[in-house]
């Protein structure tokens, strides 16, 4: 049965790749001499900075009127497929105005752009959102200028949070797509359910979901196409906002959903830790995919930088089996571990971490741990 499922999976993916290739060829023919007056849409993703550099990214796609999701299953499915099937626009000049300077870059073949700008600006006394502004000076966009929120952690912050999204914050049923296809492809942000206890736990740590007291970062294998969808869900459920590290995948070769799950998440977490060497992090995830293995690798590679690990148990195994052995290994090294079916019981564990203790006390504990 497994071999048969694998065969059909490979067959369907290959067929999908052929269809996408045909669509791309048709679009190339239709838009080869595209009218420069045709509007484009500028998408921006929340960025982050330290006292030396500011980083953020975005994407340029062709503007089209949004589809009304309606109430029917088919209309909702069409609306969701339209989100996935965005039409990227390459070779668009994007200008950034931030922190008293101006810079320009160009979108790549997938319509993405990114900025990593040198900066000499101390971090603020309290964690806050700052702002950059981007525009497309050579093309008319749906919105002339777009503000980009930039996360600036407090100068004396000693804690940060790195969290997974799927089945850690929002119920997706990602481990059983056949059973949960409707939840993934049809449900709107207001229809989605937060993981039990997640909102309370994250609000307790952040104090304010729009202006969190400490920096939150989200690392997920979900595609960038769902950025707005995820951000809307977080707002509706009081989940703290923060920069997201999502993936670029489609149905073309090399970008299938499972192509780089481990590599992407590990690389993103390593980049965050390297960018903020003064912070220790609470890692939050689930045991449905590979979060436990990734977090154990981070613990080994960055001694003293992981302050605690919270795992949502979606498999019903918690500290059993290979993943359980890794959790036990991390706990034996002195890292507080929580593992439970939801996060309601994690509130007490979070209180024991004393996240709001004075900076000097936290620094002493950090030095001891390293």
C-alpha positions in Angstrom: 0.0 0.0 0.0 2.9 2.4 0.9 4.5 1.7 -2.5 1.2 2.3 -4.3 0.7 5.6 -2.4 4.3 6.6 -3.3 3.7 5.8 -7.0 0.5 7.9 -7.2 2.2 10.7 -5.2 5.1 10.8 -7.7 2.7 10.6 -10.7 0.5 13.4 -9.5 3.5 15.7 -8.7 5.0 15.0 -12.1 1.6 15.8 -13.8 1.3 19.0 -11.7 4.8 20.0 -12.8 3.9 19.6 -16.4 0.7 21.7 -15.9 2.6 24.5 -14.2 5.3 24.5 -17.0 2.5 24.9 -19.6 1.0 27.7 -17.6 4.4 29.4 -17.3 4.9 29.1 -21.0 1.5 30.6 -21.8 2.1 33.5 -19.4 5.5 34.1 -21.0 3.8 34.5 -24.3 1.0 36.7 -23.0 3.2 39.0 -21.0 6.4 39.0 -23.0 5.6 42.5 -24.2 3.6 43.5 -21.1 2.3 47.0 -20.9 4.5 48.9 -18.4 1.3 50.8 -17.4 -0.3 47.6 -16.0 -0.4 47.8 -12.3 1.7 45.5 -10.0 1.3 44.7 -6.4 4.0 45.2 -3.8 4.1 42.8 -0.9 6.3 43.3 2.1 7.2 41.0 5.0 8.1 42.2 8.5 11.8 42.6 9.0 14.2 42.8 12.0 17.4 44.6 13.0 20.3 44.8 15.4 22.6 47.7 16.0 24.6 46.9 12.8 22.2 45.8 10.1 18.5 45.8 9.1 17.0 42.9 7.1 13.7 42.5 5.4 12.2 41.1 2.2 9.1 41.2 0.0 7.7 40.3 -3.4 6.2 41.9 -6.5 3.3 40.2 -8.2 0.9 41.2 -10.9 -2.1 43.0 -9.5 -5.5 41.4 -9.9 -8.8 41.9 -8.2 -9.1 39.6 -5.2 -11.6 36.8 -5.4 -14.6 36.7 -3.0 -14.2 33.5 -1.0 -17.9 33.3 -0.5 -19.4 30.6 1.6 -19.3 27.6 -0.7 -16.5 25.0 -0.6 -15.6 25.5 -4.3 -15.5 29.3 -4.2 -13.3 29.1 -1.1 -11.1 26.6 -2.8 -10.7 28.8 -5.8 -9.8 31.8 -3.6 -7.2 29.8 -1.8 -5.7 28.5 -5.0 -5.5 32.0 -6.3 -3.4 32.9 -3.2 -1.0 30.0 -4.1 -1.0 30.8 -7.8 0.4 34.3 -7.6 1.9 35.8 -10.8 5.4 37.0 -9.9 7.0 39.9 -11.7 10.8 39.7 -12.2 13.3 42.6 -12.8 11.3 45.3 -11.0 13.3 48.0 -9.3 12.4 48.3 -5.6 13.5 51.4 -3.6 13.9 51.4 0.2 13.9 54.5 2.4 14.9 53.6 6.0 16.9 55.0 8.9 17.9 58.1 6.9 19.2 56.3 3.9 18.0 55.1 0.5 18.9 51.8 -1.4 17.6 50.0 -4.4 17.5 46.4 -5.6 15.7 44.3 -8.2 13.3 41.4 -8.0 14.5 38.0 -8.9 12.9 35.5 -11.3 10.3 34.6 -8.6 9.5 38.3 -7.9 11.3 38.3 -4.6 13.5 41.1 -3.3 15.5 41.5 -0.1 17.5 44.2 1.7 20.3 43.7 4.1 21.4 47.3 4.9 24.3 48.4 7.1 23.2 50.4 10.1 24.7 52.2 13.0 21.9 52.7 15.4 21.7 51.4 19.0 18.9 49.1 19.9 16.0 50.8 21.9 15.4 50.5 25.6 12.3 48.5 25.0 11.4 46.1 22.2 9.4 48.0 19.6 8.4 48.1 15.9 10.2 50.6 13.7 9.5 51.3 10.0 11.0 51.3 6.6 9.3 52.4 3.4 9.5 50.7 0.0 8.3 51.7 -3.4 8.6 50.8 -7.1 9.8 54.0 -8.8 9.7 52.7 -12.3 6.3 50.9 -12.2 2.9 51.9 -11.0 1.9 49.7 -8.0 -1.6 49.2 -6.5 -0.2 51.1 -3.5 2.5 53.7 -4.2 4.4 53.2 -1.0 4.4 50.3 1.5 5.5 50.5 5.1 7.6 47.6 6.4 7.5 46.9 10.1 11.0 46.3 11.5 11.4 44.4 14.8 14.0 46.1 17.1 14.6 44.0 20.3 15.4 45.9 23.5 19.0 46.7 24.3 18.7 44.7 27.5 16.6 41.9 26.2 17.8 38.5 27.4 15.0 36.3 26.0 13.7 35.8 22.5 11.2 33.3 21.2 11.5 31.2 18.0 8.3 29.3 17.2 7.0 27.0 14.5 3.5 27.8 13.1 1.7 24.7 11.7 0.2 22.6 14.5 2.2 24.7 17.0 0.2 28.0 16.8 -2.6 27.1 14.3 -4.3 23.7 13.9 -3.6 22.5 10.4 -3.4 18.8 10.6 -0.3 19.0 8.5 0.7 15.4 9.5 -2.5 14.0 7.8 -3.4 16.0 4.7 -5.9 13.5 3.4 -7.9 13.7 6.6 -7.5 17.5 7.0 -7.5 18.8 3.4 -10.5 21.1 4.1 -8.8 22.8 7.0 -5.7 23.4 4.8 -7.3 24.4 1.5 -10.8 25.8 2.4 -10.9 27.3 5.9 -10.3 31.1 6.1 -8.3 32.8 8.9 -11.4 33.3 11.0 -12.3 29.7 10.6 -9.0 28.3 11.7 -8.5 27.1 15.3 -5.5 28.1 17.4 -3.7 25.2 19.1 -5.2 24.8 22.7 -3.5 27.2 25.1 -1.2 28.7 22.4 -2.8 32.2 22.6 -2.7 32.3 26.4 0.9 31.1 26.5 2.1 33.5 23.8 0.2 36.4 25.3 1.7 35.7 28.7 5.2 35.8 27.3 4.6 38.8 25.0 2.3 40.9 27.3 1.0 42.7 24.1 0.6 40.8 20.8 1.0 44.0 18.7 4.0 45.3 20.6 5.5 42.3 22.3 7.8 42.9 25.3 10.4 40.5 23.7 11.1 39.5 20.1 9.2 36.7 18.5 10.3 35.0 15.3 8.3 32.4 13.4 10.0 29.7 11.3 7.8 27.5 9.1 7.8 25.4 6.0 4.6 27.2 4.9 5.0 29.2 1.7 5.4 33.0 1.5 2.1 33.1 -0.4 0.4 32.5 3.0 2.1 35.3 4.8 -1.0 37.6 4.9 -3.2 34.6 5.8 -1.0 33.7 8.7 -0.6 37.4 9.9 -4.4 37.8 9.8 -4.9 34.6 11.9 -2.4 35.9 14.4 -4.1 39.2 14.8 -7.5 37.6 15.2 -6.2 35.3 17.9 -3.9 37.7 19.8 -0.8 35.8 18.8 2.3 38.1 19.0 3.4 39.5 15.7 7.0 38.9 14.6 9.2 38.4 11.5 8.5 35.1 9.7 10.9 32.8 7.9 8.8 31.0 5.4 9.7 29.1 2.2 9.3 29.5 -1.5 7.8 26.3 -2.9 5.4 25.5 -5.6 4.8 22.5 -7.7 7.7 23.0 -10.0 10.8 20.8 -9.7 12.9 21.4 -6.5 10.1 23.2 -4.7 7.9 20.5 -3.5 6.5 20.8 0.0 8.9 18.4 1.6 11.9 19.4 -0.4 13.8 21.4 2.3 11.8 21.4 5.5 14.7 20.4 7.8 17.3 22.5 5.9 15.2 25.6 5.8 14.1 25.6 9.5 17.6 24.9 10.8 19.2 27.5 8.6 16.7 30.1 9.7 17.2 29.4 13.4 20.9 29.5 13.0 20.7 32.9 11.2 18.6 34.3 14.0 20.9 33.1 16.7 23.9 34.5 14.8 22.2 37.9 14.3 21.4 38.2 18.0 24.3 36.7 20.0 23.2 38.5 23.2 19.8 36.6 23.3 18.9 33.2 24.6 15.8 31.6 23.0 12.7 29.7 24.0 12.1 27.2 21.1 8.4 26.3 20.6 7.3 23.6 18.2 5.6 20.2 17.8 6.6 16.6 17.4 4.5 16.0 14.3 7.4 16.6 11.8 11.0 17.4 12.6 11.0 20.2 15.2 12.4 18.0 17.9 15.3 16.8 15.8 16.1 20.4 14.6 15.9 21.8 18.1 18.2 19.1 19.5 20.7 20.0 16.7 20.5 23.7 17.7 21.1 22.8 21.4 24.2 20.8 20.4 25.6 23.4 18.0 24.8 26.5 20.1 25.6 25.6 23.7 24.1 28.0 26.2 21.9 29.7 23.6 18.7 27.6 24.1 17.0 28.5 27.3 14.0 26.2 27.1 12.1 23.9 24.6 8.3 23.6 24.5 6.8 20.9 22.4 3.2 20.3 21.5 2.6 16.6 21.4 0.5 15.8 18.2 1.7 12.2 18.0 0.6 11.1 21.5 4.2 9.9 22.2 5.8 12.9 23.9 8.9 11.5 25.6 8.8 8.1 24.0 10.6 6.8 21.0 13.5 8.5 19.1 12.0 12.0 19.6 11.4 11.4 23.2 15.0 10.3 23.6 16.1 13.6 22.2 13.9 15.5 24.6 15.3 13.6 27.5 18.8 14.3 26.3 18.1 18.0 26.2 16.5 17.9 29.6 19.5 16.0 31.0 21.7 18.8 29.8 19.9 21.3 32.0 17.4 22.7 29.5 13.8 23.0 30.8 11.5 20.9 28.6 7.7 20.9 28.3 5.8 18.4 26.2 2.0 18.2 26.2 -1.0 17.7 24.0 -1.7 21.5 24.2 -0.1 24.5 25.8 -2.6 25.2 28.6 -0.4 23.2 31.0 2.7 25.1 29.7 1.7 28.3 31.5 3.1 27.0 34.8 6.3 25.9 33.0 6.7 29.3 31.5 6.2 31.0 34.9 9.0 28.9 36.3 11.3 30.3 33.6 10.9 33.8 35.2 11.1 35.5 31.9 10.7 39.0 33.4 13.5 38.6 36.0 16.0 41.5 36.1 18.6 41.5 33.3 21.6 41.1 35.6 20.2 38.0 37.1 19.4 36.5 33.7 22.8 37.3 32.5 24.4 35.4 35.4 22.3 32.4 34.6 23.2 32.6 31.0 26.9 32.7 31.8 26.5 29.7 34.1 24.7 27.7 31.4 27.4 28.4 28.8 
